[in-house]
Amino acid sequence: MANTDSARKRIRQNEKRNARNTARRSRVRTFMRKLEDALTGGDKAQAQAAFQALQPEMQSAVTKGVLHANTVARKLSRMSARVKSLGSAQA
């Protein structure tokens, strides 16, 4: 247990940040799940809409320090390729 006032404050701050970051990470995962469902369903228009909604959420997570920039870039690149290939497979 923390003995000093500053250590107690640090614990309070960490708990708040942890809750905030958990919520942000969960929000990103929700948007990713929506895109996964659209890709699995095979609806290109819905997949594109889901991807457009996912991009700013992931970039926001980078800005807030929840996710690493290269991780987001890699995932967005792969998702974009999957959305594009969805259209060519049906055409």
PDB file of N, CA, C and O in Angstrom:
ATOM      1  N   MET A   1       0.846  -1.193   0.000  1.00  0.00           N
ATOM      2  CA  MET A   1       0.000   0.000   0.000  1.00  0.00           C
ATOM      3  C   MET A   1       0.878   1.238   0.000  1.00  0.00           C
ATOM      4  O   MET A   1       1.928   1.278   0.642  1.00  0.00           O
ATOM      5  N   ALA A   2       0.430   2.240  -0.728  1.00  0.00           N
ATOM      6  CA  ALA A   2       1.200   3.478  -0.825  1.00  0.00           C
ATOM      7  C   ALA A   2       1.181   4.222   0.505  1.00  0.00           C
ATOM      8  O   ALA A   2       0.154   4.295   1.179  1.00  0.00           O
ATOM      9  N   ASN A   3       2.336   4.772   0.868  1.00  0.00           N
ATOM     10  CA  ASN A   3       2.445   5.461   2.143  1.00  0.00           C
ATOM     11  C   ASN A   3       2.459   6.973   2.011  1.00  0.00           C
ATOM     12  O   ASN A   3       2.109   7.681   2.955  1.00  0.00           O
ATOM     13  N   THR A   4       2.858   7.474   0.859  1.00  0.00           N
ATOM     14  CA  THR A   4       2.948   8.923   0.705  1.00  0.00           C
ATOM     15  C   THR A   4       1.748   9.446  -0.086  1.00  0.00           C
ATOM     16  O   THR A   4       1.091   8.715  -0.827  1.00  0.00           O
ATOM     17  N   ASP A   5       1.492  10.734   0.103  1.00  0.00           N
ATOM     18  CA  ASP A   5       0.372  11.355  -0.615  1.00  0.00           C
ATOM     19  C   ASP A   5       0.574  11.280  -2.123  1.00  0.00           C
ATOM     20  O   ASP A   5      -0.368  11.029  -2.874  1.00  0.00           O
ATOM     21  N   SER A   6       1.809  11.500  -2.557  1.00  0.00           N
ATOM     22  CA  SER A   6       2.076  11.490  -3.996  1.00  0.00           C
ATOM     23  C   SER A   6       1.884  10.088  -4.577  1.00  0.00           C
ATOM     24  O   SER A   6       1.432   9.943  -5.713  1.00  0.00           O
ATOM     25  N   ALA A   7       2.224   9.058  -3.802  1.00  0.00           N
ATOM     26  CA  ALA A   7       2.029   7.684  -4.277  1.00  0.00           C
ATOM     27  C   ALA A   7       0.543   7.347  -4.341  1.00  0.00           C
ATOM     28  O   ALA A   7       0.100   6.649  -5.253  1.00  0.00           O
ATOM     29  N   ARG A   8      -0.220   7.839  -3.382  1.00  0.00           N
ATOM     30  CA  ARG A   8      -1.664   7.611  -3.397  1.00  0.00           C
ATOM     31  C   ARG A   8      -2.296   8.301  -4.613  1.00  0.00           C
ATOM     32  O   ARG A   8      -3.182   7.749  -5.266  1.00  0.00           O
ATOM     33  N   LYS A   9      -1.824   9.512  -4.899  1.00  0.00           N
ATOM     34  CA  LYS A   9      -2.334  10.243  -6.054  1.00  0.00           C
ATOM     35  C   LYS A   9      -1.989   9.499  -7.347  1.00  0.00           C
ATOM     36  O   LYS A   9      -2.814   9.404  -8.255  1.00  0.00           O
ATOM     37  N   ARG A  10      -0.771   8.976  -7.421  1.00  0.00           N
ATOM     38  CA  ARG A  10      -0.347   8.240  -8.606  1.00  0.00           C
ATOM     39  C   ARG A  10      -1.243   7.024  -8.825  1.00  0.00           C
ATOM     40  O   ARG A  10      -1.589   6.702  -9.961  1.00  0.00           O
ATOM     41  N   ILE A  11      -1.615   6.353  -7.746  1.00  0.00           N
ATOM     42  CA  ILE A  11      -2.504   5.196  -7.850  1.00  0.00           C
ATOM     43  C   ILE A  11      -3.864   5.628  -8.391  1.00  0.00           C
ATOM     44  O   ILE A  11      -4.426   4.967  -9.264  1.00  0.00           O
ATOM     45  N   ARG A  12      -4.391   6.736  -7.874  1.00  0.00           N
ATOM     46  CA  ARG A  12      -5.679   7.241  -8.360  1.00  0.00           C
ATOM     47  C   ARG A  12      -5.598   7.583  -9.851  1.00  0.00           C
ATOM     48  O   ARG A  12      -6.505   7.256 -10.616  1.00  0.00           O
ATOM     49  N   GLN A  13      -4.519   8.236 -10.254  1.00  0.00           N
ATOM     50  CA  GLN A  13      -4.359   8.609 -11.665  1.00  0.00           C
ATOM     51  C   GLN A  13      -4.269   7.370 -12.550  1.00  0.00           C
ATOM     52  O   GLN A  13      -4.871   7.311 -13.622  1.00  0.00           O
ATOM     53  N   ASN A  14      -3.508   6.381 -12.082  1.00  0.00           N
ATOM     54  CA  ASN A  14      -3.348   5.158 -12.874  1.00  0.00           C
ATOM     55  C   ASN A  14      -4.670   4.432 -13.053  1.00  0.00           C
ATOM     56  O   ASN A  14      -4.944   3.897 -14.127  1.00  0.00           O
ATOM     57  N   GLU A  15      -5.496   4.408 -12.006  1.00  0.00           N
ATOM     58  CA  GLU A  15      -6.792   3.749 -12.109  1.00  0.00           C
ATOM     59  C   GLU A  15      -7.689   4.458 -13.120  1.00  0.00           C
ATOM     60  O   GLU A  15      -8.375   3.808 -13.909  1.00  0.00           O
ATOM     61  N   LYS A  16      -7.682   5.784 -13.097  1.00  0.00           N
ATOM     62  CA  LYS A  16      -8.493   6.548 -14.049  1.00  0.00           C
ATOM     63  C   LYS A  16      -8.014   6.323 -15.478  1.00  0.00           C
ATOM     64  O   LYS A  16      -8.815   6.100 -16.386  1.00  0.00           O
ATOM     65  N   ARG A  17      -6.701   6.383 -15.665  1.00  0.00           N
ATOM     66  CA  ARG A  17      -6.148   6.201 -17.013  1.00  0.00           C
ATOM     67  C   ARG A  17      -6.398   4.796 -17.523  1.00  0.00           C
ATOM     68  O   ARG A  17      -6.697   4.592 -18.699  1.00  0.00           O
ATOM     69  N   ASN A  18      -6.273   3.821 -16.619  1.00  0.00           N
ATOM     70  CA  ASN A  18      -6.506   2.436 -17.003  1.00  0.00           C
ATOM     71  C   ASN A  18      -7.938   2.267 -17.495  1.00  0.00           C
ATOM     72  O   ASN A  18      -8.170   1.633 -18.524  1.00  0.00           O
ATOM     73  N   ALA A  19      -8.902   2.833 -16.762  1.00  0.00           N
ATOM     74  CA  ALA A  19     -10.313   2.733 -17.165  1.00  0.00           C
ATOM     75  C   ALA A  19     -10.544   3.421 -18.503  1.00  0.00           C
ATOM     76  O   ALA A  19     -11.256   2.899 -19.360  1.00  0.00           O
ATOM     77  N   ARG A  20      -9.942   4.590 -18.680  1.00  0.00           N
ATOM     78  CA  ARG A  20     -10.107   5.350 -19.915  1.00  0.00           C
ATOM     79  C   ARG A  20      -9.525   4.587 -21.105  1.00  0.00           C
ATOM     80  O   ARG A  20     -10.161   4.478 -22.153  1.00  0.00           O
ATOM     81  N   ASN A  21      -8.311   4.062 -20.931  1.00  0.00           N
ATOM     82  CA  ASN A  21      -7.654   3.345 -22.022  1.00  0.00           C
ATOM     83  C   ASN A  21      -8.368   2.038 -22.342  1.00  0.00           C
ATOM     84  O   ASN A  21      -8.445   1.637 -23.504  1.00  0.00           O
ATOM     85  N   THR A  22      -8.889   1.373 -21.313  1.00  0.00           N
ATOM     86  CA  THR A  22      -9.645   0.139 -21.545  1.00  0.00           C
ATOM     87  C   THR A  22     -10.880   0.431 -22.385  1.00  0.00           C
ATOM     88  O   THR A  22     -11.207  -0.325 -23.300  1.00  0.00           O
ATOM     89  N   ALA A  23     -11.563   1.525 -22.074  1.00  0.00           N
ATOM     90  CA  ALA A  23     -12.755   1.906 -22.836  1.00  0.00           C
ATOM     91  C   ALA A  23     -12.384   2.225 -24.285  1.00  0.00           C
ATOM     92  O   ALA A  23     -13.094   1.827 -25.208  1.00  0.00           O
ATOM     93  N   ARG A  24     -11.298   2.926 -24.482  1.00  0.00           N
ATOM     94  CA  ARG A  24     -10.866   3.269 -25.849  1.00  0.00           C
ATOM     95  C   ARG A  24     -10.515   2.017 -26.635  1.00  0.00           C
ATOM     96  O   ARG A  24     -10.902   1.877 -27.795  1.00  0.00           O
ATOM     97  N   ARG A  25      -9.779   1.104 -26.001  1.00  0.00           N
ATOM     98  CA  ARG A  25      -9.383  -0.137 -26.674  1.00  0.00           C
ATOM     99  C   ARG A  25     -10.620  -0.964 -27.024  1.00  0.00           C
ATOM    100  O   ARG A  25     -10.695  -1.545 -28.107  1.00  0.00           O
ATOM    101  N   SER A  26     -11.576  -1.017 -26.120  1.00  0.00           N
ATOM    102  CA  SER A  26     -12.810  -1.755 -26.354  1.00  0.00           C
ATOM    103  C   SER A  26     -13.590  -1.151 -27.517  1.00  0.00           C
ATOM    104  O   SER A  26     -14.159  -1.875 -28.334  1.00  0.00           O
ATOM    105  N   ARG A  27     -13.613   0.166 -27.586  1.00  0.00           N
ATOM    106  CA  ARG A  27     -14.317   0.856 -28.665  1.00  0.00           C
ATOM    107  C   ARG A  27     -13.695   0.521 -30.021  1.00  0.00           C
ATOM    108  O   ARG A  27     -14.411   0.281 -30.994  1.00  0.00           O
ATOM    109  N   VAL A  28     -12.372   0.505 -30.081  1.00  0.00           N
ATOM    110  CA  VAL A  28     -11.684   0.148 -31.325  1.00  0.00           C
ATOM    111  C   VAL A  28     -12.024  -1.287 -31.708  1.00  0.00           C
ATOM    112  O   VAL A  28     -12.292  -1.572 -32.875  1.00  0.00           O
ATOM    113  N   ARG A  29     -12.013  -2.189 -30.733  1.00  0.00           N
ATOM    114  CA  ARG A  29     -12.313  -3.595 -31.023  1.00  0.00           C
ATOM    115  C   ARG A  29     -13.741  -3.760 -31.527  1.00  0.00           C
ATOM    116  O   ARG A  29     -14.002  -4.605 -32.383  1.00  0.00           O
ATOM    117  N   THR A  30     -14.663  -2.965 -31.006  1.00  0.00           N
ATOM    118  CA  THR A  30     -16.049  -3.023 -31.466  1.00  0.00           C
ATOM    119  C   THR A  30     -16.141  -2.649 -32.945  1.00  0.00           C
ATOM    120  O   THR A  30     -16.823  -3.316 -33.723  1.00  0.00           O
ATOM    121  N   PHE A  31     -15.448  -1.577 -33.321  1.00  0.00           N
ATOM    122  CA  PHE A  31     -15.454  -1.156 -34.725  1.00  0.00           C
ATOM    123  C   PHE A  31     -14.776  -2.203 -35.616  1.00  0.00           C
ATOM    124  O   PHE A  31     -15.206  -2.435 -36.746  1.00  0.00           O
ATOM    125  N   MET A  32     -13.721  -2.828 -35.104  1.00  0.00           N
ATOM    126  CA  MET A  32     -13.048  -3.880 -35.867  1.00  0.00           C
ATOM    127  C   MET A  32     -13.984  -5.075 -36.052  1.00  0.00           C
ATOM    128  O   MET A  32     -14.002  -5.693 -37.116  1.00  0.00           O
ATOM    129  N   ARG A  33     -14.757  -5.398 -35.021  1.00  0.00           N
ATOM    130  CA  ARG A  33     -15.694  -6.507 -35.106  1.00  0.00           C
ATOM    131  C   ARG A  33     -16.781  -6.219 -36.144  1.00  0.00           C
ATOM    132  O   ARG A  33     -17.196  -7.115 -36.878  1.00  0.00           O
ATOM    133  N   LYS A  34     -17.238  -4.967 -36.201  1.00  0.00           N
ATOM    134  CA  LYS A  34     -18.250  -4.595 -37.194  1.00  0.00           C
ATOM    135  C   LYS A  34     -17.703  -4.776 -38.608  1.00  0.00           C
ATOM    136  O   LYS A  34     -18.415  -5.238 -39.500  1.00  0.00           O
ATOM    137  N   LEU A  35     -16.443  -4.414 -38.807  1.00  0.00           N
ATOM    138  CA  LEU A  35     -15.826  -4.593 -40.122  1.00  0.00           C
ATOM    139  C   LEU A  35     -15.668  -6.075 -40.436  1.00  0.00           C
ATOM    140  O   LEU A  35     -15.921  -6.496 -41.564  1.00  0.00           O
ATOM    141  N   GLU A  36     -15.256  -6.867 -39.455  1.00  0.00           N
ATOM    142  CA  GLU A  36     -15.124  -8.318 -39.647  1.00  0.00           C
ATOM    143  C   GLU A  36     -16.453  -8.920 -40.083  1.00  0.00           C
ATOM    144  O   GLU A  36     -16.502  -9.732 -41.007  1.00  0.00           O
ATOM    145  N   ASP A  37     -17.534  -8.516 -39.409  1.00  0.00           N
ATOM    146  CA  ASP A  37     -18.854  -9.041 -39.747  1.00  0.00           C
ATOM    147  C   ASP A  37     -19.242  -8.657 -41.175  1.00  0.00           C
ATOM    148  O   ASP A  37     -19.807  -9.467 -41.910  1.00  0.00           O
ATOM    149  N   ALA A  38     -18.939  -7.421 -41.561  1.00  0.00           N
ATOM    150  CA  ALA A  38     -19.255  -6.974 -42.918  1.00  0.00           C
ATOM    151  C   ALA A  38     -18.434  -7.748 -43.948  1.00  0.00           C
ATOM    152  O   ALA A  38     -18.947  -8.110 -45.007  1.00  0.00           O
ATOM    153  N   LEU A  39     -17.169  -8.001 -43.644  1.00  0.00           N
ATOM    154  CA  LEU A  39     -16.323  -8.759 -44.566  1.00  0.00           C
ATOM    155  C   LEU A  39     -16.795 -10.200 -44.677  1.00  0.00           C
ATOM    156  O   LEU A  39     -16.814 -10.771 -45.768  1.00  0.00           O
ATOM    157  N   THR A  40     -17.175 -10.782 -43.556  1.00  0.00           N
ATOM    158  CA  THR A  40     -17.660 -12.158 -43.563  1.00  0.00           C
ATOM    159  C   THR A  40     -18.973 -12.263 -44.335  1.00  0.00           C
ATOM    160  O   THR A  40     -19.220 -13.244 -45.037  1.00  0.00           O
ATOM    161  N   GLY A  41     -19.801 -11.242 -44.192  1.00  0.00           N
ATOM    162  CA  GLY A  41     -21.086 -11.228 -44.900  1.00  0.00           C
ATOM    163  C   GLY A  41     -20.941 -11.044 -46.400  1.00  0.00           C
ATOM    164  O   GLY A  41     -21.825 -11.436 -47.163  1.00  0.00           O
ATOM    165  N   GLY A  42     -19.839 -10.453 -46.829  1.00  0.00           N
ATOM    166  CA  GLY A  42     -19.598 -10.280 -48.257  1.00  0.00           C
ATOM    167  C   GLY A  42     -20.207  -9.031 -48.850  1.00  0.00           C
ATOM    168  O   GLY A  42     -20.208  -8.874 -50.071  1.00  0.00           O
ATOM    169  N   ASP A  43     -20.723  -8.143 -48.033  1.00  0.00           N
ATOM    170  CA  ASP A  43     -21.333  -6.904 -48.527  1.00  0.00           C
ATOM    171  C   ASP A  43     -20.263  -5.824 -48.610  1.00  0.00           C
ATOM    172  O   ASP A  43     -19.802  -5.317 -47.587  1.00  0.00           O
ATOM    173  N   LYS A  44     -19.871  -5.475 -49.831  1.00  0.00           N
ATOM    174  CA  LYS A  44     -18.770  -4.532 -50.007  1.00  0.00           C
ATOM    175  C   LYS A  44     -19.130  -3.134 -49.525  1.00  0.00           C
ATOM    176  O   LYS A  44     -18.299  -2.467 -48.909  1.00  0.00           O
ATOM    177  N   ALA A  45     -20.342  -2.679 -49.790  1.00  0.00           N
ATOM    178  CA  ALA A  45     -20.752  -1.334 -49.371  1.00  0.00           C
ATOM    179  C   ALA A  45     -20.735  -1.215 -47.849  1.00  0.00           C
ATOM    180  O   ALA A  45     -20.268  -0.220 -47.295  1.00  0.00           O
ATOM    181  N   GLN A  46     -21.242  -2.224 -47.199  1.00  0.00           N
ATOM    182  CA  GLN A  46     -21.255  -2.222 -45.736  1.00  0.00           C
ATOM    183  C   GLN A  46     -19.822  -2.298 -45.191  1.00  0.00           C
ATOM    184  O   GLN A  46     -19.501  -1.645 -44.198  1.00  0.00           O
ATOM    185  N   ALA A  47     -18.975  -3.083 -45.832  1.00  0.00           N
ATOM    186  CA  ALA A  47     -17.580  -3.217 -45.403  1.00  0.00           C
ATOM    187  C   ALA A  47     -16.846  -1.886 -45.564  1.00  0.00           C
ATOM    188  O   ALA A  47     -16.063  -1.498 -44.697  1.00  0.00           O
ATOM    189  N   GLN A  48     -17.098  -1.191 -46.670  1.00  0.00           N
ATOM    190  CA  GLN A  48     -16.450   0.103 -46.878  1.00  0.00           C
ATOM    191  C   GLN A  48     -16.903   1.115 -45.836  1.00  0.00           C
ATOM    192  O   GLN A  48     -16.094   1.890 -45.327  1.00  0.00           O
ATOM    193  N   ALA A  49     -18.187   1.109 -45.520  1.00  0.00           N
ATOM    194  CA  ALA A  49     -18.708   2.025 -44.501  1.00  0.00           C
ATOM    195  C   ALA A  49     -18.104   1.716 -43.141  1.00  0.00           C
ATOM    196  O   ALA A  49     -17.749   2.625 -42.391  1.00  0.00           O
ATOM    197  N   ALA A  50     -17.987   0.438 -42.825  1.00  0.00           N
ATOM    198  CA  ALA A  50     -17.403   0.031 -41.548  1.00  0.00           C
ATOM    199  C   ALA A  50     -15.923   0.415 -41.497  1.00  0.00           C
ATOM    200  O   ALA A  50     -15.424   0.835 -40.453  1.00  0.00           O
ATOM    201  N   PHE A  51     -15.224   0.272 -42.623  1.00  0.00           N
ATOM    202  CA  PHE A  51     -13.806   0.626 -42.672  1.00  0.00           C
ATOM    203  C   PHE A  51     -13.619   2.132 -42.501  1.00  0.00           C
ATOM    204  O   PHE A  51     -12.699   2.579 -41.816  1.00  0.00           O
ATOM    205  N   GLN A  52     -14.505   2.911 -43.133  1.00  0.00           N
ATOM    206  CA  GLN A  52     -14.437   4.372 -42.997  1.00  0.00           C
ATOM    207  C   GLN A  52     -14.681   4.803 -41.553  1.00  0.00           C
ATOM    208  O   GLN A  52     -14.111   5.795 -41.097  1.00  0.00           O
ATOM    209  N   ALA A  53     -15.522   4.067 -40.834  1.00  0.00           N
ATOM    210  CA  ALA A  53     -15.784   4.380 -39.426  1.00  0.00           C
ATOM    211  C   ALA A  53     -14.628   3.924 -38.538  1.00  0.00           C
ATOM    212  O   ALA A  53     -14.340   4.541 -37.512  1.00  0.00           O
ATOM    213  N   LEU A  54     -13.973   2.840 -38.941  1.00  0.00           N
ATOM    214  CA  LEU A  54     -12.883   2.278 -38.144  1.00  0.00           C
ATOM    215  C   LEU A  54     -11.629   3.147 -38.178  1.00  0.00           C
ATOM    216  O   LEU A  54     -10.959   3.306 -37.157  1.00  0.00           O
ATOM    217  N   GLN A  55     -11.312   3.702 -39.322  1.00  0.00           N
ATOM    218  CA  GLN A  55     -10.062   4.461 -39.476  1.00  0.00           C
ATOM    219  C   GLN A  55      -9.890   5.574 -38.446  1.00  0.00           C
ATOM    220  O   GLN A  55      -8.861   5.598 -37.770  1.00  0.00           O
ATOM    221  N   PRO A  56     -10.841   6.496 -38.287  1.00  0.00           N
ATOM    222  CA  PRO A  56     -10.617   7.558 -37.300  1.00  0.00           C
ATOM    223  C   PRO A  56     -10.559   7.047 -35.864  1.00  0.00           C
ATOM    224  O   PRO A  56      -9.877   7.631 -35.022  1.00  0.00           O
ATOM    225  N   GLU A  57     -11.272   5.959 -35.585  1.00  0.00           N
ATOM    226  CA  GLU A  57     -11.222   5.395 -34.231  1.00  0.00           C
ATOM    227  C   GLU A  57      -9.821   4.884 -33.915  1.00  0.00           C
ATOM    228  O   GLU A  57      -9.302   5.106 -32.821  1.00  0.00           O
ATOM    229  N   MET A  58      -9.219   4.202 -34.878  1.00  0.00           N
ATOM    230  CA  MET A  58      -7.875   3.656 -34.660  1.00  0.00           C
ATOM    231  C   MET A  58      -6.846   4.777 -34.577  1.00  0.00           C
ATOM    232  O   MET A  58      -5.939   4.725 -33.747  1.00  0.00           O
ATOM    233  N   GLN A  59      -6.981   5.788 -35.430  1.00  0.00           N
ATOM    234  CA  GLN A  59      -6.046   6.906 -35.386  1.00  0.00           C
ATOM    235  C   GLN A  59      -6.166   7.664 -34.069  1.00  0.00           C
ATOM    236  O   GLN A  59      -5.173   8.154 -33.531  1.00  0.00           O
ATOM    237  N   SER A  60      -7.378   7.753 -33.561  1.00  0.00           N
ATOM    238  CA  SER A  60      -7.592   8.400 -32.271  1.00  0.00           C
ATOM    239  C   SER A  60      -6.905   7.622 -31.160  1.00  0.00           C
ATOM    240  O   SER A  60      -6.345   8.214 -30.237  1.00  0.00           O
ATOM    241  N   ALA A  61      -6.947   6.305 -31.247  1.00  0.00           N
ATOM    242  CA  ALA A  61      -6.278   5.466 -30.247  1.00  0.00           C
ATOM    243  C   ALA A  61      -4.768   5.683 -30.284  1.00  0.00           C
ATOM    244  O   ALA A  61      -4.101   5.626 -29.251  1.00  0.00           O
ATOM    245  N   VAL A  62      -4.231   5.933 -31.482  1.00  0.00           N
ATOM    246  CA  VAL A  62      -2.801   6.229 -31.595  1.00  0.00           C
ATOM    247  C   VAL A  62      -2.493   7.567 -30.931  1.00  0.00           C
ATOM    248  O   VAL A  62      -1.531   7.685 -30.171  1.00  0.00           O
ATOM    249  N   THR A  63      -3.309   8.567 -31.221  1.00  0.00           N
ATOM    250  CA  THR A  63      -3.102   9.899 -30.666  1.00  0.00           C
ATOM    251  C   THR A  63      -3.153   9.881 -29.147  1.00  0.00           C
ATOM    252  O   THR A  63      -2.397  10.591 -28.484  1.00  0.00           O
ATOM    253  N   LYS A  64      -4.049   9.064 -28.600  1.00  0.00           N
ATOM    254  CA  LYS A  64      -4.211   8.983 -27.150  1.00  0.00           C
ATOM    255  C   LYS A  64      -3.187   8.074 -26.494  1.00  0.00           C
ATOM    256  O   LYS A  64      -3.124   8.003 -25.267  1.00  0.00           O
ATOM    257  N   GLY A  65      -2.386   7.378 -27.287  1.00  0.00           N
ATOM    258  CA  GLY A  65      -1.345   6.525 -26.723  1.00  0.00           C
ATOM    259  C   GLY A  65      -1.822   5.138 -26.329  1.00  0.00           C
ATOM    260  O   GLY A  65      -1.129   4.430 -25.599  1.00  0.00           O
ATOM    261  N   VAL A  66      -2.995   4.742 -26.800  1.00  0.00           N
ATOM    262  CA  VAL A  66      -3.535   3.432 -26.450  1.00  0.00           C
ATOM    263  C   VAL A  66      -2.921   2.349 -27.330  1.00  0.00           C
ATOM    264  O   VAL A  66      -2.618   1.256 -26.852  1.00  0.00           O
ATOM    265  N   LEU A  67      -2.738   2.648 -28.608  1.00  0.00           N
ATOM    266  CA  LEU A  67      -2.154   1.705 -29.554  1.00  0.00           C
ATOM    267  C   LEU A  67      -0.925   2.342 -30.203  1.00  0.00           C
ATOM    268  O   LEU A  67      -0.822   3.564 -30.310  1.00  0.00           O
ATOM    269  N   HIS A  68      -0.007   1.494 -30.628  1.00  0.00           N
ATOM    270  CA  HIS A  68       1.204   1.979 -31.290  1.00  0.00           C
ATOM    271  C   HIS A  68       0.888   2.325 -32.747  1.00  0.00           C
ATOM    272  O   HIS A  68       0.072   1.666 -33.391  1.00  0.00           O
ATOM    273  N   ALA A  69       1.535   3.348 -33.242  1.00  0.00           N
ATOM    274  CA  ALA A  69       1.260   3.847 -34.595  1.00  0.00           C
ATOM    275  C   ALA A  69       1.507   2.784 -35.658  1.00  0.00           C
ATOM    276  O   ALA A  69       0.704   2.636 -36.579  1.00  0.00           O
ATOM    277  N   ASN A  70       2.598   2.050 -35.546  1.00  0.00           N
ATOM    278  CA  ASN A  70       2.903   1.035 -36.558  1.00  0.00           C
ATOM    279  C   ASN A  70       1.901  -0.113 -36.519  1.00  0.00           C
ATOM    280  O   ASN A  70       1.578  -0.691 -37.557  1.00  0.00           O
ATOM    281  N   THR A  71       1.413  -0.442 -35.342  1.00  0.00           N
ATOM    282  CA  THR A  71       0.403  -1.491 -35.218  1.00  0.00           C
ATOM    283  C   THR A  71      -0.863  -1.089 -35.951  1.00  0.00           C
ATOM    284  O   THR A  71      -1.445  -1.888 -36.685  1.00  0.00           O
ATOM    285  N   VAL A  72      -1.286   0.145 -35.752  1.00  0.00           N
ATOM    286  CA  VAL A  72      -2.495   0.635 -36.408  1.00  0.00           C
ATOM    287  C   VAL A  72      -2.284   0.703 -37.914  1.00  0.00           C
ATOM    288  O   VAL A  72      -3.174   0.325 -38.676  1.00  0.00           O
ATOM    289  N   ALA A  73      -1.139   1.172 -38.351  1.00  0.00           N
ATOM    290  CA  ALA A  73      -0.856   1.257 -39.789  1.00  0.00           C
ATOM    291  C   ALA A  73      -0.908  -0.131 -40.423  1.00  0.00           C
ATOM    292  O   ALA A  73      -1.475  -0.306 -41.501  1.00  0.00           O
ATOM    293  N   ARG A  74      -0.321  -1.103 -39.757  1.00  0.00           N
ATOM    294  CA  ARG A  74      -0.317  -2.476 -40.277  1.00  0.00           C
ATOM    295  C   ARG A  74      -1.739  -3.031 -40.371  1.00  0.00           C
ATOM    296  O   ARG A  74      -2.122  -3.608 -41.388  1.00  0.00           O
ATOM    297  N   LYS A  75      -2.512  -2.852 -39.305  1.00  0.00           N
ATOM    298  CA  LYS A  75      -3.867  -3.399 -39.291  1.00  0.00           C
ATOM    299  C   LYS A  75      -4.762  -2.715 -40.314  1.00  0.00           C
ATOM    300  O   LYS A  75      -5.548  -3.376 -40.992  1.00  0.00           O
ATOM    301  N   LEU A  76      -4.649  -1.387 -40.431  1.00  0.00           N
ATOM    302  CA  LEU A  76      -5.458  -0.670 -41.414  1.00  0.00           C
ATOM    303  C   LEU A  76      -5.095  -1.089 -42.833  1.00  0.00           C
ATOM    304  O   LEU A  76      -5.968  -1.213 -43.692  1.00  0.00           O
ATOM    305  N   SER A  77      -3.814  -1.305 -43.075  1.00  0.00           N
ATOM    306  CA  SER A  77      -3.373  -1.728 -44.398  1.00  0.00           C
ATOM    307  C   SER A  77      -3.971  -3.088 -44.746  1.00  0.00           C
ATOM    308  O   SER A  77      -4.459  -3.290 -45.858  1.00  0.00           O
ATOM    309  N   ARG A  78      -3.934  -4.010 -43.801  1.00  0.00           N
ATOM    310  CA  ARG A  78      -4.475  -5.346 -44.050  1.00  0.00           C
ATOM    311  C   ARG A  78      -5.986  -5.306 -44.234  1.00  0.00           C
ATOM    312  O   ARG A  78      -6.529  -5.992 -45.100  1.00  0.00           O
ATOM    313  N   MET A  79      -6.664  -4.504 -43.420  1.00  0.00           N
ATOM    314  CA  MET A  79      -8.118  -4.397 -43.538  1.00  0.00           C
ATOM    315  C   MET A  79      -8.501  -3.773 -44.877  1.00  0.00           C
ATOM    316  O   MET A  79      -9.454  -4.208 -45.524  1.00  0.00           O
ATOM    317  N   SER A  80      -7.749  -2.747 -45.288  1.00  0.00           N
ATOM    318  CA  SER A  80      -8.018  -2.088 -46.560  1.00  0.00           C
ATOM    319  C   SER A  80      -7.875  -3.071 -47.718  1.00  0.00           C
ATOM    320  O   SER A  80      -8.688  -3.075 -48.642  1.00  0.00           O
ATOM    321  N   ALA A  81      -6.841  -3.900 -47.663  1.00  0.00           N
ATOM    322  CA  ALA A  81      -6.626  -4.893 -48.707  1.00  0.00           C
ATOM    323  C   ALA A  81      -7.775  -5.895 -48.747  1.00  0.00           C
ATOM    324  O   ALA A  81      -8.198  -6.319 -49.823  1.00  0.00           O
ATOM    325  N   ARG A  82      -8.273  -6.267 -47.586  1.00  0.00           N
ATOM    326  CA  ARG A  82      -9.387  -7.221 -47.532  1.00  0.00           C
ATOM    327  C   ARG A  82     -10.665  -6.602 -48.095  1.00  0.00           C
ATOM    328  O   ARG A  82     -11.434  -7.273 -48.783  1.00  0.00           O
ATOM    329  N   VAL A  83     -10.888  -5.320 -47.800  1.00  0.00           N
ATOM    330  CA  VAL A  83     -12.079  -4.642 -48.336  1.00  0.00           C
ATOM    331  C   VAL A  83     -11.973  -4.556 -49.854  1.00  0.00           C
ATOM    332  O   VAL A  83     -12.954  -4.797 -50.558  1.00  0.00           O
ATOM    333  N   LYS A  84     -10.792  -4.214 -50.362  1.00  0.00           N
ATOM    334  CA  LYS A  84     -10.609  -4.102 -51.812  1.00  0.00           C
ATOM    335  C   LYS A  84     -10.779  -5.452 -52.506  1.00  0.00           C
ATOM    336  O   LYS A  84     -11.393  -5.533 -53.570  1.00  0.00           O
ATOM    337  N   SER A  85     -10.233  -6.512 -51.904  1.00  0.00           N
ATOM    338  CA  SER A  85     -10.317  -7.827 -52.527  1.00  0.00           C
ATOM    339  C   SER A  85     -11.749  -8.358 -52.527  1.00  0.00           C
ATOM    340  O   SER A  85     -12.112  -9.196 -53.351  1.00  0.00           O
ATOM    341  N   LEU A  86     -12.554  -7.861 -51.594  1.00  0.00           N
ATOM    342  CA  LEU A  86     -13.961  -8.269 -51.521  1.00  0.00           C
ATOM    343  C   LEU A  86     -14.685  -7.867 -52.799  1.00  0.00           C
ATOM    344  O   LEU A  86     -15.519  -8.618 -53.305  1.00  0.00           O
ATOM    345  N   GLY A  87     -14.372  -6.691 -53.318  1.00  0.00           N
ATOM    346  CA  GLY A  87     -15.027  -6.217 -54.532  1.00  0.00           C
ATOM    347  C   GLY A  87     -14.584  -6.977 -55.760  1.00  0.00           C
ATOM    348  O   GLY A  87     -15.404  -7.278 -56.628  1.00  0.00           O
ATOM    349  N   SER A  88     -13.286  -7.297 -55.853  1.00  0.00           N
ATOM    350  CA  SER A  88     -12.787  -7.968 -57.042  1.00  0.00           C
ATOM    351  C   SER A  88     -13.232  -9.417 -57.099  1.00  0.00           C
ATOM    352  O   SER A  88     -13.344  -9.991 -58.182  1.00  0.00           O
ATOM    353  N   ALA A  89     -13.489 -10.020 -55.935  1.00  0.00           N
ATOM    354  CA  ALA A  89     -13.936 -11.403 -55.912  1.00  0.00           C
ATOM    355  C   ALA A  89     -15.357 -11.527 -56.447  1.00  0.00           C
ATOM    356  O   ALA A  89     -15.707 -12.537 -57.057  1.00  0.00           O
ATOM    357  N   GLN A  90     -16.182 -10.494 -56.218  1.00  0.00           N
ATOM    358  CA  GLN A  90     -17.565 -10.549 -56.687  1.00  0.00           C
ATOM    359  C   GLN A  90     -17.692 -10.101 -58.147  1.00  0.00           C
ATOM    360  O   GLN A  90     -18.607 -10.531 -58.849  1.00  0.00           O
ATOM    361  N   ALA A  91     -16.795  -9.257 -58.596  1.00  0.00           N
ATOM    362  CA  ALA A  91     -16.909  -8.696 -59.945  1.00  0.00           C
ATOM    363  C   ALA A  91     -16.593  -9.679 -61.029  1.00  0.00           C
ATOM    364  O   ALA A  91     -16.650  -9.335 -62.210  1.00  0.00           O
TER     365      ALA A  91
END
